[in-house]
Amino acid sequence: MAIVDQKLSGDDSEDEMRLARQFPLLGGMSIPLNPFYLNNDVPSQEETEQEGRWLLTAMTTQQLQRNGIVFDEEEDPAQMIYEHLSGPEPEEIPSQDQLVANNPVFRQAGRELLAMADEFARSRERELLRRRAQSLDVSLINRENIFSILEELFHGGVTRERLVILFVFCSDLIISVLRNSPGSGIRWEILGWLWEFFCNRVCAWVQRHGGWERVLCFYLPKAVFVTTGVAITAGIAFYIWKNW
């Protein structure tokens, strides 16, 4: 299984149009969440993990499309990523269409996440973070060192800004795995380790704080977000330089 790079031909590319249909108003400024989306029901850990899997897949799919990276085979990369974000034990994962149909509020969280990622993308630190992810030798990644890198993102605590940058970094790393796995086989186990970290460290925190909509769907001042991005990216860059 291989992928090839293609440059997008303008703003009206087919992939961009498909992304816009999936997330209407994508690219607009983050706005306060309509109270309609907030209720007193706290999602379960399982529900939080299901939404987290969907959000990470959406983020990675966006990065694939915007960088013009396509598979040279008739396979859906989003579906492959979604299915491999799972633990070592077999589990029944609802389809993406089924999830969104049963939980339309997921789209709101997805729009907010991608809008904040777009805000970060305008900073110099975004490209530095991408280069750091690409600098990792996929053949040397194991559970221990990938957990250490991800923990560095939360050095100083978990915040909404750090969560968004985690999504961005993980999407970069997943793309690197798809592009650079040695030999003929993709190292899907790396996605399993990413997902283990997500469940234990991220989804657990999000669930305790009321779910993804409560965590993501509020206005985030640009200055605060960019400042946090500078600090986190510097920490990641230093950790990778020191340990790889």
ChimeraX commands (.cxc) that place a marker at each C-alpha (Angstrom):
marker #1 position 0.00,0.00,0.00 radius 0.5
marker #1 position 1.50,3.30,-1.03 radius 0.5
marker #1 position 0.64,6.96,-1.20 radius 0.5
marker #1 position 1.73,9.64,-3.59 radius 0.5
marker #1 position 1.88,13.42,-3.23 radius 0.5
marker #1 position -0.21,15.66,-5.41 radius 0.5
marker #1 position -0.55,19.44,-5.30 radius 0.5
marker #1 position -4.04,20.80,-4.95 radius 0.5
marker #1 position -5.17,22.85,-7.91 radius 0.5
marker #1 position -6.84,25.87,-6.35 radius 0.5
marker #1 position -9.49,26.40,-3.71 radius 0.5
marker #1 position -12.14,24.45,-5.59 radius 0.5
marker #1 position -10.39,21.09,-5.47 radius 0.5
marker #1 position -12.65,18.09,-5.10 radius 0.5
marker #1 position -11.13,17.14,-1.74 radius 0.5
marker #1 position -11.60,20.63,-0.30 radius 0.5
marker #1 position -15.20,20.69,-1.47 radius 0.5
marker #1 position -15.85,17.30,0.13 radius 0.5
marker #1 position -14.30,18.51,3.38 radius 0.5
marker #1 position -16.46,21.63,3.30 radius 0.5
marker #1 position -19.58,19.50,2.89 radius 0.5
marker #1 position -18.60,17.36,5.87 radius 0.5
marker #1 position -17.85,20.35,8.07 radius 0.5
marker #1 position -19.93,23.36,6.97 radius 0.5
marker #1 position -18.42,26.77,7.84 radius 0.5
marker #1 position -14.99,25.17,8.23 radius 0.5
marker #1 position -12.24,27.77,8.47 radius 0.5
marker #1 position -14.34,30.43,10.18 radius 0.5
marker #1 position -13.35,31.87,13.52 radius 0.5
marker #1 position -14.18,29.83,16.56 radius 0.5
marker #1 position -17.39,31.08,18.17 radius 0.5
marker #1 position -19.13,30.38,21.48 radius 0.5
marker #1 position -21.09,27.15,21.34 radius 0.5
marker #1 position -24.81,27.56,21.05 radius 0.5
marker #1 position -26.38,26.59,24.41 radius 0.5
marker #1 position -28.52,24.14,22.46 radius 0.5
marker #1 position -25.49,21.85,22.31 radius 0.5
marker #1 position -24.85,21.90,26.03 radius 0.5
marker #1 position -26.86,19.83,28.48 radius 0.5
marker #1 position -26.29,18.32,31.86 radius 0.5
marker #1 position -25.59,14.85,30.53 radius 0.5
marker #1 position -21.96,13.83,30.92 radius 0.5
marker #1 position -20.94,11.30,28.25 radius 0.5
marker #1 position -19.56,7.96,29.32 radius 0.5
marker #1 position -15.92,7.01,28.80 radius 0.5
marker #1 position -16.96,4.81,25.87 radius 0.5
marker #1 position -18.91,7.63,24.23 radius 0.5
marker #1 position -16.01,10.02,24.75 radius 0.5
marker #1 position -13.62,7.53,23.13 radius 0.5
marker #1 position -15.95,7.05,20.16 radius 0.5
marker #1 position -16.08,10.78,19.54 radius 0.5
marker #1 position -12.33,11.12,20.09 radius 0.5
marker #1 position -11.64,8.45,17.47 radius 0.5
marker #1 position -13.91,10.24,15.01 radius 0.5
marker #1 position -12.29,13.63,15.70 radius 0.5
marker #1 position -8.73,12.32,15.28 radius 0.5
marker #1 position -9.71,10.64,12.02 radius 0.5
marker #1 position -11.28,13.89,10.81 radius 0.5
marker #1 position -8.15,15.88,11.69 radius 0.5
marker #1 position -5.84,13.42,9.91 radius 0.5
marker #1 position -8.10,13.26,6.86 radius 0.5
marker #1 position -8.04,17.05,6.63 radius 0.5
marker #1 position -4.24,17.08,6.73 radius 0.5
marker #1 position -4.06,14.39,4.03 radius 0.5
marker #1 position -6.38,16.34,1.77 radius 0.5
marker #1 position -4.82,19.74,2.29 radius 0.5
marker #1 position -1.35,18.42,1.60 radius 0.5
marker #1 position -2.51,16.63,-1.54 radius 0.5
marker #1 position -1.58,13.18,-0.25 radius 0.5
marker #1 position -3.61,10.40,-1.83 radius 0.5
marker #1 position -3.42,6.63,-1.90 radius 0.5
marker #1 position -2.52,5.02,-5.20 radius 0.5
marker #1 position -5.04,2.29,-4.51 radius 0.5
marker #1 position -8.80,2.40,-4.33 radius 0.5
marker #1 position -8.97,2.47,-0.56 radius 0.5
marker #1 position -10.43,5.04,1.80 radius 0.5
marker #1 position -7.59,6.32,4.02 radius 0.5
marker #1 position -10.05,7.83,6.49 radius 0.5
marker #1 position -11.71,4.46,7.03 radius 0.5
marker #1 position -8.38,2.65,7.40 radius 0.5
marker #1 position -7.17,5.19,9.97 radius 0.5
marker #1 position -10.48,5.03,11.83 radius 0.5
marker #1 position -10.43,1.23,12.03 radius 0.5
marker #1 position -6.81,1.06,13.23 radius 0.5
marker #1 position -7.35,3.54,16.06 radius 0.5
marker #1 position -8.17,0.69,18.41 radius 0.5
marker #1 position -6.70,-1.46,21.12 radius 0.5
marker #1 position -4.99,-4.85,20.80 radius 0.5
marker #1 position -8.20,-6.69,21.65 radius 0.5
marker #1 position -10.89,-6.98,18.95 radius 0.5
marker #1 position -13.69,-4.49,19.51 radius 0.5
marker #1 position -16.85,-3.55,17.70 radius 0.5
marker #1 position -16.41,-0.03,16.35 radius 0.5
marker #1 position -19.51,1.75,15.02 radius 0.5
marker #1 position -19.20,3.14,11.51 radius 0.5
marker #1 position -18.42,6.83,11.11 radius 0.5
marker #1 position -21.73,7.45,9.35 radius 0.5
marker #1 position -23.61,5.70,12.13 radius 0.5
marker #1 position -21.81,7.73,14.80 radius 0.5
marker #1 position -22.58,11.07,13.19 radius 0.5
marker #1 position -26.18,10.11,12.43 radius 0.5
marker #1 position -26.74,9.19,16.09 radius 0.5
marker #1 position -24.71,12.13,17.42 radius 0.5
marker #1 position -25.06,15.18,15.11 radius 0.5
marker #1 position -23.37,17.35,17.75 radius 0.5
marker #1 position -20.08,15.65,16.78 radius 0.5
marker #1 position -19.99,17.89,13.71 radius 0.5
marker #1 position -19.95,20.97,15.91 radius 0.5
marker #1 position -16.96,19.70,17.88 radius 0.5
marker #1 position -15.29,18.75,14.60 radius 0.5
marker #1 position -15.77,22.24,13.14 radius 0.5
marker #1 position -14.36,23.86,16.27 radius 0.5
marker #1 position -11.36,21.53,16.40 radius 0.5
marker #1 position -10.47,22.09,12.76 radius 0.5
marker #1 position -11.00,25.85,13.05 radius 0.5
marker #1 position -8.57,26.02,15.99 radius 0.5
marker #1 position -6.10,23.86,14.09 radius 0.5
marker #1 position -6.36,26.35,11.21 radius 0.5
marker #1 position -5.52,29.16,13.63 radius 0.5
marker #1 position -2.42,27.29,14.78 radius 0.5
marker #1 position -1.51,26.56,11.14 radius 0.5
marker #1 position -0.94,30.29,10.58 radius 0.5
marker #1 position 1.95,30.32,13.02 radius 0.5
marker #1 position 5.60,29.46,12.35 radius 0.5
marker #1 position 5.39,26.79,15.02 radius 0.5
marker #1 position 2.96,24.74,12.94 radius 0.5
marker #1 position 5.58,23.99,10.30 radius 0.5
marker #1 position 8.19,23.28,12.96 radius 0.5
marker #1 position 5.86,20.77,14.61 radius 0.5
marker #1 position 5.29,19.09,11.24 radius 0.5
marker #1 position 9.02,18.80,10.61 radius 0.5
marker #1 position 9.59,17.31,14.05 radius 0.5
marker #1 position 6.95,14.65,13.44 radius 0.5
marker #1 position 8.47,13.86,10.05 radius 0.5
marker #1 position 11.96,13.63,11.55 radius 0.5
marker #1 position 11.01,10.62,13.66 radius 0.5
marker #1 position 12.34,7.36,12.25 radius 0.5
marker #1 position 9.18,5.25,11.97 radius 0.5
marker #1 position 11.20,2.04,12.26 radius 0.5
marker #1 position 12.46,3.12,15.71 radius 0.5
marker #1 position 9.13,4.13,17.21 radius 0.5
marker #1 position 7.95,1.96,20.09 radius 0.5
marker #1 position 5.30,2.27,22.76 radius 0.5
marker #1 position 7.67,3.72,25.34 radius 0.5
marker #1 position 9.18,6.50,23.27 radius 0.5
marker #1 position 5.93,7.55,21.63 radius 0.5
marker #1 position 4.27,7.81,25.04 radius 0.5
marker #1 position 7.17,9.96,26.25 radius 0.5
marker #1 position 6.77,12.35,23.32 radius 0.5
marker #1 position 3.02,12.65,23.81 radius 0.5
marker #1 position 3.42,13.21,27.54 radius 0.5
marker #1 position 5.75,16.10,26.72 radius 0.5
marker #1 position 2.79,17.81,25.07 radius 0.5
marker #1 position 1.06,17.92,28.44 radius 0.5
marker #1 position 4.05,19.05,30.44 radius 0.5
marker #1 position 2.45,21.61,32.75 radius 0.5
marker #1 position -1.06,20.19,32.53 radius 0.5
marker #1 position -3.90,19.50,30.10 radius 0.5
marker #1 position -5.57,22.48,28.43 radius 0.5
marker #1 position -7.81,22.96,25.43 radius 0.5
marker #1 position -4.92,24.50,23.50 radius 0.5
marker #1 position -2.66,21.53,24.23 radius 0.5
marker #1 position -5.40,19.13,23.17 radius 0.5
marker #1 position -5.68,20.82,19.77 radius 0.5
marker #1 position -1.92,20.72,19.26 radius 0.5
marker #1 position -1.94,17.06,20.28 radius 0.5
marker #1 position -4.47,16.37,17.52 radius 0.5
marker #1 position -2.28,18.21,15.02 radius 0.5
marker #1 position 0.90,16.40,16.06 radius 0.5
marker #1 position -0.80,12.99,16.04 radius 0.5
marker #1 position -2.20,13.62,12.57 radius 0.5
marker #1 position 1.31,14.52,11.37 radius 0.5
marker #1 position 2.68,11.36,12.94 radius 0.5
marker #1 position -0.02,9.15,11.43 radius 0.5
marker #1 position 0.72,10.60,7.99 radius 0.5
marker #1 position 4.42,9.93,8.54 radius 0.5
marker #1 position 3.61,6.32,9.44 radius 0.5
marker #1 position 1.55,5.94,6.25 radius 0.5
marker #1 position 4.30,7.42,4.11 radius 0.5
marker #1 position 7.46,6.07,5.70 radius 0.5
marker #1 position 6.80,2.64,7.19 radius 0.5
marker #1 position 9.73,0.36,6.26 radius 0.5
marker #1 position 9.23,-2.45,3.80 radius 0.5
marker #1 position 5.83,-3.16,2.32 radius 0.5
marker #1 position 3.76,-3.06,5.51 radius 0.5
marker #1 position 2.36,-0.06,7.33 radius 0.5
marker #1 position 3.18,-0.07,11.05 radius 0.5
marker #1 position -0.43,0.03,12.17 radius 0.5
marker #1 position 0.60,-0.83,15.73 radius 0.5
marker #1 position 1.80,2.76,16.11 radius 0.5
marker #1 position -1.79,3.93,15.64 radius 0.5
marker #1 position -2.76,1.45,18.35 radius 0.5
marker #1 position -0.25,3.03,20.76 radius 0.5
marker #1 position -1.51,6.50,19.87 radius 0.5
marker #1 position -5.02,5.33,20.57 radius 0.5
marker #1 position -4.02,3.77,23.91 radius 0.5
marker #1 position -2.58,7.12,24.98 radius 0.5
marker #1 position -5.69,8.91,23.74 radius 0.5
marker #1 position -8.01,6.67,25.74 radius 0.5
marker #1 position -6.04,6.64,28.99 radius 0.5
marker #1 position -4.69,10.19,29.05 radius 0.5
marker #1 position -6.89,12.32,26.82 radius 0.5
marker #1 position -10.38,10.83,26.63 radius 0.5
marker #1 position -10.36,10.15,30.36 radius 0.5
marker #1 position -9.57,13.82,31.05 radius 0.5
marker #1 position -12.15,15.05,28.55 radius 0.5
marker #1 position -14.83,12.80,30.02 radius 0.5
marker #1 position -14.15,14.12,33.53 radius 0.5
marker #1 position -14.56,17.65,32.21 radius 0.5
marker #1 position -17.92,17.06,30.58 radius 0.5
marker #1 position -17.12,15.76,27.09 radius 0.5
marker #1 position -15.64,17.06,23.85 radius 0.5
marker #1 position -18.29,19.71,23.22 radius 0.5
marker #1 position -17.73,21.35,26.59 radius 0.5
marker #1 position -13.96,21.19,26.21 radius 0.5
marker #1 position -13.66,22.39,22.61 radius 0.5
marker #1 position -16.64,24.50,21.71 radius 0.5
marker #1 position -15.92,27.91,23.18 radius 0.5
marker #1 position -14.11,30.94,21.84 radius 0.5
marker #1 position -10.34,30.67,22.17 radius 0.5
marker #1 position -8.38,33.95,21.89 radius 0.5
marker #1 position -5.81,33.76,19.12 radius 0.5
marker #1 position -3.02,35.27,21.25 radius 0.5
marker #1 position -3.44,32.65,23.98 radius 0.5
marker #1 position -3.49,29.81,21.47 radius 0.5
marker #1 position -0.42,30.94,19.54 radius 0.5
marker #1 position 1.56,31.58,22.75 radius 0.5
marker #1 position 0.76,28.09,23.99 radius 0.5
marker #1 position 1.73,26.66,20.61 radius 0.5
marker #1 position 5.15,28.31,20.79 radius 0.5
marker #1 position 5.87,26.82,24.22 radius 0.5
marker #1 position 4.63,23.32,23.37 radius 0.5
marker #1 position 6.42,23.15,20.03 radius 0.5
marker #1 position 9.67,24.27,21.65 radius 0.5
marker #1 position 9.31,21.53,24.27 radius 0.5
marker #1 position 8.62,18.84,21.67 radius 0.5
marker #1 position 11.50,20.00,19.48 radius 0.5
marker #1 position 13.92,19.88,22.41 radius 0.5
marker #1 position 12.71,16.45,23.54 radius 0.5
marker #1 position 13.07,14.92,20.06 radius 0.5
marker #1 position 16.48,16.55,19.56 radius 0.5
marker #1 position 17.68,15.20,22.91 radius 0.5
marker #1 position 16.29,11.67,22.65 radius 0.5
marker #1 position 16.33,10.75,18.94 radius 0.5
marker link #1:1,2 radius 0.2
marker link #1:2,3 radius 0.2
marker link #1:3,4 radius 0.2
marker link #1:4,5 radius 0.2
marker link #1:5,6 radius 0.2
marker link #1:6,7 radius 0.2
marker link #1:7,8 radius 0.2
marker link #1:8,9 radius 0.2
marker link #1:9,10 radius 0.2
marker link #1:10,11 radius 0.2
marker link #1:11,12 radius 0.2
marker link #1:12,13 radius 0.2
marker link #1:13,14 radius 0.2
marker link #1:14,15 radius 0.2
marker link #1:15,16 radius 0.2
marker link #1:16,17 radius 0.2
marker link #1:17,18 radius 0.2
marker link #1:18,19 radius 0.2
marker link #1:19,20 radius 0.2
marker link #1:20,21 radius 0.2
marker link #1:21,22 radius 0.2
marker link #1:22,23 radius 0.2
marker link #1:23,24 radius 0.2
marker link #1:24,25 radius 0.2
marker link #1:25,26 radius 0.2
marker link #1:26,27 radius 0.2
marker link #1:27,28 radius 0.2
marker link #1:28,29 radius 0.2
marker link #1:29,30 radius 0.2
marker link #1:30,31 radius 0.2
marker link #1:31,32 radius 0.2
marker link #1:32,33 radius 0.2
marker link #1:33,34 radius 0.2
marker link #1:34,35 radius 0.2
marker link #1:35,36 radius 0.2
marker link #1:36,37 radius 0.2
marker link #1:37,38 radius 0.2
marker link #1:38,39 radius 0.2
marker link #1:39,40 radius 0.2
marker link #1:40,41 radius 0.2
marker link #1:41,42 radius 0.2
marker link #1:42,43 radius 0.2
marker link #1:43,44 radius 0.2
marker link #1:44,45 radius 0.2
marker link #1:45,46 radius 0.2
marker link #1:46,47 radius 0.2
marker link #1:47,48 radius 0.2
marker link #1:48,49 radius 0.2
marker link #1:49,50 radius 0.2
marker link #1:50,51 radius 0.2
marker link #1:51,52 radius 0.2
marker link #1:52,53 radius 0.2
marker link #1:53,54 radius 0.2
marker link #1:54,55 radius 0.2
marker link #1:55,56 radius 0.2
marker link #1:56,57 radius 0.2
marker link #1:57,58 radius 0.2
marker link #1:58,59 radius 0.2
marker link #1:59,60 radius 0.2
marker link #1:60,61 radius 0.2
marker link #1:61,62 radius 0.2
marker link #1:62,63 radius 0.2
marker link #1:63,64 radius 0.2
marker link #1:64,65 radius 0.2
marker link #1:65,66 radius 0.2
marker link #1:66,67 radius 0.2
marker link #1:67,68 radius 0.2
marker link #1:68,69 radius 0.2
marker link #1:69,70 radius 0.2
marker link #1:70,71 radius 0.2
marker link #1:71,72 radius 0.2
marker link #1:72,73 radius 0.2
marker link #1:73,74 radius 0.2
marker link #1:74,75 radius 0.2
marker link #1:75,76 radius 0.2
marker link #1:76,77 radius 0.2
marker link #1:77,78 radius 0.2
marker link #1:78,79 radius 0.2
marker link #1:79,80 radius 0.2
marker link #1:80,81 radius 0.2
marker link #1:81,82 radius 0.2
marker link #1:82,83 radius 0.2
marker link #1:83,84 radius 0.2
marker link #1:84,85 radius 0.2
marker link #1:85,86 radius 0.2
marker link #1:86,87 radius 0.2
marker link #1:87,88 radius 0.2
marker link #1:88,89 radius 0.2
marker link #1:89,90 radius 0.2
marker link #1:90,91 radius 0.2
marker link #1:91,92 radius 0.2
marker link #1:92,93 radius 0.2
marker link #1:93,94 radius 0.2
marker link #1:94,95 radius 0.2
marker link #1:95,96 radius 0.2
marker link #1:96,97 radius 0.2
marker link #1:97,98 radius 0.2
marker link #1:98,99 radius 0.2
marker link #1:99,100 radius 0.2
marker link #1:100,101 radius 0.2
marker link #1:101,102 radius 0.2
marker link #1:102,103 radius 0.2
marker link #1:103,104 radius 0.2
marker link #1:104,105 radius 0.2
marker link #1:105,106 radius 0.2
marker link #1:106,107 radius 0.2
marker link #1:107,108 radius 0.2
marker link #1:108,109 radius 0.2
marker link #1:109,110 radius 0.2
marker link #1:110,111 radius 0.2
marker link #1:111,112 radius 0.2
marker link #1:112,113 radius 0.2
marker link #1:113,114 radius 0.2
marker link #1:114,115 radius 0.2
marker link #1:115,116 radius 0.2
marker link #1:116,117 radius 0.2
marker link #1:117,118 radius 0.2
marker link #1:118,119 radius 0.2
marker link #1:119,120 radius 0.2
marker link #1:120,121 radius 0.2
marker link #1:121,122 radius 0.2
marker link #1:122,123 radius 0.2
marker link #1:123,124 radius 0.2
marker link #1:124,125 radius 0.2
marker link #1:125,126 radius 0.2
marker link #1:126,127 radius 0.2
marker link #1:127,128 radius 0.2
marker link #1:128,129 radius 0.2
marker link #1:129,130 radius 0.2
marker link #1:130,131 radius 0.2
marker link #1:131,132 radius 0.2
marker link #1:132,133 radius 0.2
marker link #1:133,134 radius 0.2
marker link #1:134,135 radius 0.2
marker link #1:135,136 radius 0.2
marker link #1:136,137 radius 0.2
marker link #1:137,138 radius 0.2
marker link #1:138,139 radius 0.2
marker link #1:139,140 radius 0.2
marker link #1:140,141 radius 0.2
marker link #1:141,142 radius 0.2
marker link #1:142,143 radius 0.2
marker link #1:143,144 radius 0.2
marker link #1:144,145 radius 0.2
marker link #1:145,146 radius 0.2
marker link #1:146,147 radius 0.2
marker link #1:147,148 radius 0.2
marker link #1:148,149 radius 0.2
marker link #1:149,150 radius 0.2
marker link #1:150,151 radius 0.2
marker link #1:151,152 radius 0.2
marker link #1:152,153 radius 0.2
marker link #1:153,154 radius 0.2
marker link #1:154,155 radius 0.2
marker link #1:155,156 radius 0.2
marker link #1:156,157 radius 0.2
marker link #1:157,158 radius 0.2
marker link #1:158,159 radius 0.2
marker link #1:159,160 radius 0.2
marker link #1:160,161 radius 0.2
marker link #1:161,162 radius 0.2
marker link #1:162,163 radius 0.2
marker link #1:163,164 radius 0.2
marker link #1:164,165 radius 0.2
marker link #1:165,166 radius 0.2
marker link #1:166,167 radius 0.2
marker link #1:167,168 radius 0.2
marker link #1:168,169 radius 0.2
marker link #1:169,170 radius 0.2
marker link #1:170,171 radius 0.2
marker link #1:171,172 radius 0.2
marker link #1:172,173 radius 0.2
marker link #1:173,174 radius 0.2
marker link #1:174,175 radius 0.2
marker link #1:175,176 radius 0.2
marker link #1:176,177 radius 0.2
marker link #1:177,178 radius 0.2
marker link #1:178,179 radius 0.2
marker link #1:179,180 radius 0.2
marker link #1:180,181 radius 0.2
marker link #1:181,182 radius 0.2
marker link #1:182,183 radius 0.2
marker link #1:183,184 radius 0.2
marker link #1:184,185 radius 0.2
marker link #1:185,186 radius 0.2
marker link #1:186,187 radius 0.2
marker link #1:187,188 radius 0.2
marker link #1:188,189 radius 0.2
marker link #1:189,190 radius 0.2
marker link #1:190,191 radius 0.2
marker link #1:191,192 radius 0.2
marker link #1:192,193 radius 0.2
marker link #1:193,194 radius 0.2
marker link #1:194,195 radius 0.2
marker link #1:195,196 radius 0.2
marker link #1:196,197 radius 0.2
marker link #1:197,198 radius 0.2
marker link #1:198,199 radius 0.2
marker link #1:199,200 radius 0.2
marker link #1:200,201 radius 0.2
marker link #1:201,202 radius 0.2
marker link #1:202,203 radius 0.2
marker link #1:203,204 radius 0.2
marker link #1:204,205 radius 0.2
marker link #1:205,206 radius 0.2
marker link #1:206,207 radius 0.2
marker link #1:207,208 radius 0.2
marker link #1:208,209 radius 0.2
marker link #1:209,210 radius 0.2
marker link #1:210,211 radius 0.2
marker link #1:211,212 radius 0.2
marker link #1:212,213 radius 0.2
marker link #1:213,214 radius 0.2
marker link #1:214,215 radius 0.2
marker link #1:215,216 radius 0.2
marker link #1:216,217 radius 0.2
marker link #1:217,218 radius 0.2
marker link #1:218,219 radius 0.2
marker link #1:219,220 radius 0.2
marker link #1:220,221 radius 0.2
marker link #1:221,222 radius 0.2
marker link #1:222,223 radius 0.2
marker link #1:223,224 radius 0.2
marker link #1:224,225 radius 0.2
marker link #1:225,226 radius 0.2
marker link #1:226,227 radius 0.2
marker link #1:227,228 radius 0.2
marker link #1:228,229 radius 0.2
marker link #1:229,230 radius 0.2
marker link #1:230,231 radius 0.2
marker link #1:231,232 radius 0.2
marker link #1:232,233 radius 0.2
marker link #1:233,234 radius 0.2
marker link #1:234,235 radius 0.2
marker link #1:235,236 radius 0.2
marker link #1:236,237 radius 0.2
marker link #1:237,238 radius 0.2
marker link #1:238,239 radius 0.2
marker link #1:239,240 radius 0.2
marker link #1:240,241 radius 0.2
marker link #1:241,242 radius 0.2
marker link #1:242,243 radius 0.2
marker link #1:243,244 radius 0.2
view
